[in-house]
Amino acid sequence: MNRKVSLRKSFIEIYGKELIFSETDKKKVFNRLHTKPSNSKVNLKWGPAVAMVLAPLIFILLLFSFDKFAGVVPEKHAQSTVKKSEPESVKTVIGDIGIQKLLEQGKFQQVNQTVKDKGISITLHEIMYDGTRIAVIYSYETNSKQKIESPFPFEKLMINGQQFIHYSGSVMPTEKENKFLYECHLTAELPDHFDLNYEILSIGGIKGKWIFTVPIKKIEGLHKKISPNGSVSSGNQTLIVKQVTFTPSTTNLKISLSGPEQKDFSKRYVFEIRDNHGNQIENIQSAGTSGERMDNGFFITNYNEYFEPIGKLPQSITIQPFLLQHSSGTVKAALNQKLPIYLQQDQYSGIRITKVEQYQDEIWLYYSIKGPYENVGILSLLDKATGKESHSYDRLLKNKDGYIAKFKTSQPIKELTISAPKNKYTKLKDLKLEINIE
């Protein structure tokens, strides 16, 4: 009895107290122990003590033979596609990086007003005004018989009782169905405080009257506006920076460019902005442009450009215009390769893919853009075998890992190629202009 206890204690010290065999393992081991060789003439009787001594050897035998009996289960499991839950940082992304930061900081003004007409309930959830744009988050609900083709509202703005028309609008989806972000990009000044009468006249082609009245206050934070009217000319072109505005949501530039009328619609002007340390202030979006013919026959175009917000005012910024021409052709790379993957679009621009996440039915690509203009939403995936093309279903998403392109596909990464259009930038070096801020 004492010998059994001693052997058991030694076994535990070597192999641990929690060593567990499944019923299948036990069956295989004991089958080996009790199966008599057909040519054996020796009958052995093993007592409990001998079995205890041989147990470690049996265990080692089991480890070496486990792959043969059961297969390599962990490796097979690792090769299967398992649906991962979405990163929290992506689930609630709304709008550009400036809008995202304000929402995270709770800077949007809560409204939560609901108005119902024509069987459609529209709710105005939140609103933000920073001096350069008004951002509205709204949603709608409708009965099953009505179908709204487009979420874009046709609205009328009243500011302190007077109709306001000096803006352009854009709408983009949020993470929830039937919930959207609508932006009014301002081209005229508004006071820091005002009463807004926001009247939706139609939505998705359905006419009605949905009126919201909200007292508006400009958000707190970094605000600086200068009107330098700095200009530079080269040949028959002149660049004028009329206004630079820094806010907690954006860096906004109002620029005019005059010269011969641009009739080639495959070309357009874009602007690269850098601070006095050479750091690029990335483009968010170009709002609506306007223009007029001058007395000398030239044409002047006014640009309302939005760039990312900055944390500290620079001493100066430099504006470098480029002429971007539509270019045929694409640049491609295999997706199944070492990261980062760089797609060189031309000498001034490219896309750098830094992270790839595969889900059961989706692939997410995280990327950054090198170049004067943040032309997002241009990546596509190609099936290597068929050439079938898949496009990202999110127009603009960005978090700390970069922009995110999300694709609906269950294909393995090794079967896919990433593709982006080629660019053709012309740098207008003689129209470069530096503006002092402080």
N, C-alpha and C positions, 0 to 999 in steps of 0.2 A: 504493500500500500504506500509506504513511504517512497519507494522507487518511482511509482506512478506519479505521485505529487511532484517529485523532483524533476522528472522528465517533462511534465506539463509546464512547470515553472520555467525551465530552460527554453522550451519551445516558444513560450510567450515572450520571453526576453529577446529572442532572436527574430521572431516573425510577427510579433504584435498580438495584442489581445483581440483586436477587431477583425482578424482575418476571416472572411466569409466565403464559403463555396455555395454556388447555386446547386439546385437539385440535379441539373444536367451534368455539372462538373463532377458531383459526387458519384453519379451513376457511371460516368466514363472511367473514373479512377477505380471504383470498386469492380467494374467489369474487368479491368486489366489485372487487378489483384486476384480475382477468383477464377479467371479463365486459365485452364490447364493447358500447357503446350501439348500437342498431339504426340510428340516423340519423347515426352518426359517419362521417366520411370521412377522419379523421386517424388514422394508425397511429403510436402512440408506443412507443418501445423504452426501457424503464427499465433502467438499469444498477444494479449493487449499491450504488453511492454514493448514487444518487438515492433508492433504496428506504430506505436508512438515514436519509436526511434526512426522508422522509415518515413514517417509523415513529411518531414522537410524535403526528402528526396522526391517523394511523390508530387509535392507542390511544385518543385523546380521542373519536373517532367511535364506537369500540367502547363506551366508558363511557356515552355518551348513548343509544346504541341497545340497550344490554344489557337494559333493562326490556322493550323491545318484543320482543326475541328470546327471552329466557329467563324473563320474569315476575319479580315481586319475591319471591324465595324466602325471605329472612329474615322478612318480615312474616307469610307463611303459616305458617312454622314456629312463630313466637311465638304464633299463635292456636290451635295444636294443644294438646291436653291431654297433658302428659308426666308420668308417674309419678315423683314425687320420693321420695327415701328419707326415712324418718321421723326427726325430730330425736332425737338420742341422749337428751336430757333427758326425753323422753316414753316411750321404749321401756322403761325400767326403773322406772317409777313404780309404787309399791306403797303403798296406804294414804293417810292424810291427810298434811298437810304436816309434822306432828310426827314421824310414822313415817318419812317420806321422809328427813328430815334425819338421823335416827339411823342409818338404813341407809347413807346417804352417808358418815357419819362412822365407820362400822364399829362402832357401839355395840351392835348385836344380838349376843347370845351364840350361838356356833356349837354346834349339837347333832349334826345329821346321823345320827340313829338311824332305822333302818328295821325295822318289824315286819310280818310277813305272817300273815294268817289269812283263812279263807274265800275263798282265791284273790285277795285284795286286799292289796297291799303299800302301807303308809302310811309316809311318811318325815317325820319332824319335823326341819326344816332349821335354823331359827333361833328364838330366843325373846328377849323383852325384858320386863323388869319395872321400873316406875318409881315404884311406890307407889300409883298410882291405877288401873293396868290392866296386864294381862298380854297380850302380843301374841305369837302363834304363827304361823309360816309353815310350812305343811305341804303335801304333795302325795300323790297316790295313783296307783297303777297297778293295772289289773285285766285279766283275760283278756277276749277278744272276746265271750264268751257272757254276761258279766255287764254290766248297765247300771245305773249309779248315777244316780238321778233328781235328787238334790240333794247338794251337797258339804257341807251343814251337818252337823257331827258331834254326836252325843249322847254327852257325856262325863261323867266323874266326876273331880273334883279332890281329891287328898289332900295336905294341907300338914303336913309333919312327922308323918305317920301319922294325921292327923285329917281327916275329910271336911270340905270347905269348900264352902258353898253360897251365900255372900253375894256374888253377882255376877250380871250379865246378859251375854249373849253376842251377838256379831254376826259375820258372815262376809262377805268380799268377794273377788272374783277378783283375780289378779295378771296380769302380762303373758303368762304361760305357761298353756297349757291344763292343767287338772287340778292347778293350784297355787293355794293360797288363803291369805289372811290371816284368822286368827280372833282376836277380841279378847274378853277377859273384863274387863268394867268393874266394878271392885270397889266394894262398898258397906260393907265392913268393913275394919279394919286388918289388915295383914300385916307380919311383921318384915322387916328389911333383907336377911336371909339365911334361906333355908329349903330343904328338900328337897321337890321337887314330884313327885308321882306322878300323871301325866296318862294317864288310861285312857279310850280311846274304846270305847264300848259298841256303837255302830252308826254307820254312815255311809250316807246315801242309802237308809235303810230296811233295809240289810243288817246283821244282828246279827253280832257277833264280839267279839274281845277283842284290842285293840291297846294295850299298856301301855308307857309311856315314863317313865323315872326320870331326873330332871335336878336337880342342885344349882343353886339360883337365887340370884343376887346383884343387888341393886338397882343400876341404872346410875349412873355417876358424873356429876356436873354440878350445875346449879342446883337446889336443893331447899329449899323453905320451905313450912311448913304452919301455918296459924293457924285457930283455932276462935273466931271473934268472937261468934257467936250474936247478932249485931246484928239488930234488927227494926224494922219500921215498919208502922203500921196505918192503914187508911183505910176508913171505913164498917164493913162486916162482914168485911173481908179483912185478913189479916196476912201479911207477907213476912218470913221468917227466913233469914239466911245462916248456915248451920251450920258450914261449913268451906270454906276456900280453900287450894288446894294448887298450888304452882308446881313444875314438873318440867322436865327437858330435852325431854320429848315433848308436854307439854300444860299448860294452865292449867285446873284442875278446880274446879268449884264445886258444893257440895251445898246445895241450896236447898229450903225448904219453903214452901208457900203454902196457907193455910187460909181457908175461907169456905164459903158454900153449895155443895153438891155440883153439879159441872158435868155436866149431863145432855145438853147439846148437843154431840155429838161432831164437829160441823163447826167447833168452836172449840177452840183450845188456847193455852196460855201459852208464850211464848218470852222470852228474856232478852238484852238488849244490855249489853255490858260495855265500859267505857271507863276508861283510866288517868287520872291527875290532870292530864295535858296535853290531855285530850280525844280521844286516839287510840283508835280502836276495836280491841279484841282480838277477832278474828273467830271466830265459832262453827265448831267442827269437826263435832260431832254431839251429839245428845241421847241418852243411854243410857236404859235402861229406867226407868220411873217406878213408884213404889209409893204406896199410900195407905191410910188408915184413917178410920173414922168416929169423931168426937170425942163426948164426953159431951153437949155442947150441941147435938148434931145436925148440926153442921158437919162438913166433910170436909177432911182435911189430905193434900196430895199432896207427895211427896218427889221432887225432880228431881236427876239426876246429869248435870251439864252439862260438856261438854268444849269448850275453846276453844284457839286456837293458842298455842304456847309463846312466851315472851318472853325477850329477851336480858338484860334488866336489871330488877330489881324496881322497881315504881313506888312512890311514897309512899302512894298510895291507889287504889282502884278504885271505880267507881260502877255499880251494878246498876239497870237500867231495865227493868221488865217491860212486855210488850205482850200484848194478846189478839189472836191471829191467827185470823181467820174465813175459812173456805173461801168463795171468791167465784167466781161464774160469769162467763164471758166471758174474752177474751184481748186482749192488746195485740200488734200486729203492725207490721212494718216491712219494706220491700224490702231484700234482702241486698245487692243491687248498688248501693251508694251510698258516699259518702265516709265514712271511719271517723273517729272512733268512732260507732257506732250506739247510741243510748240508748233502752231500752224502759222507760217510766215505768209502774210497776205500781200505785202509789198514792202518796200524799204522802210516805210514809216509805221507800219502797223502789223499786228499779229495777235493770235489768241493763245494763251498759255493755260492748258488744262492741268490742274494740280491735284484733283481728287475725283475718283470714280466710285459711286456706290450703286450696287445692284440689288434690287428687290425682286420679289417673285414676278411681278408684272411691270416693273419700271426700272429705268436706269437714270441716275442723276449725275450730271457732270458739273463740277465746280471749276470755274475758270476766271481769268482776269484778261483784260484787253489792253494791249499796248497800242498807242496811237492817239491822234488828236480827238477822236470822236468815239464815244461809247456806243457802238452800233450793236446792241444786244439783240438776242432772239434770232441769231442768224445761223446757229449751229444746226446740223442735221446728222442723222445716223443712216448709214447705208448698209444693206445686207450684202455681204461679199459675194454670195452666190447668185442672187437675183438682181441686185442693184436697186431694190425697193427702198424708197427714201421715207424716213420718219422725221417729223419736225417737233420741236419742243412745244409743249402745250402751255407754258408759262412765258409771257412776254418779258417780264422784268421781275427778277427775284435776286436779292443780294443780301448776304450776311457776312460774318467775319471771315468766312472761307472763300469769299468771292461771289461772282454771279453764279446762278444755278440754272442749268437747263434740264428740264424734266421730260423724259420720253416714255411713252406707253409701249413697252416691248418686253417680252419674256425671253428673247433670244440670248444665248451666251455671249459674253463680251468678245470672245475669240472669233465670232462670226461677223463682227461689225467693224465698219470703218467710220471715222468721224470726218465731217466735211464742212467747209466754210467757203463763202465766195471770195474771190480775189478782189483786192482793192486797187485803186489807182489814184493816189494822192499827188497833187502838185503843190509844193510849198511856195507860198507867195512871200518870199523872204523880204522883199522891199516894203511890205505892208505890216511889218512887225512893229508893235507899239507898246511902250512901257508907260504905266500909269502909277503915280505915287499915291499911296493910301494915307500914310501918317504924316 
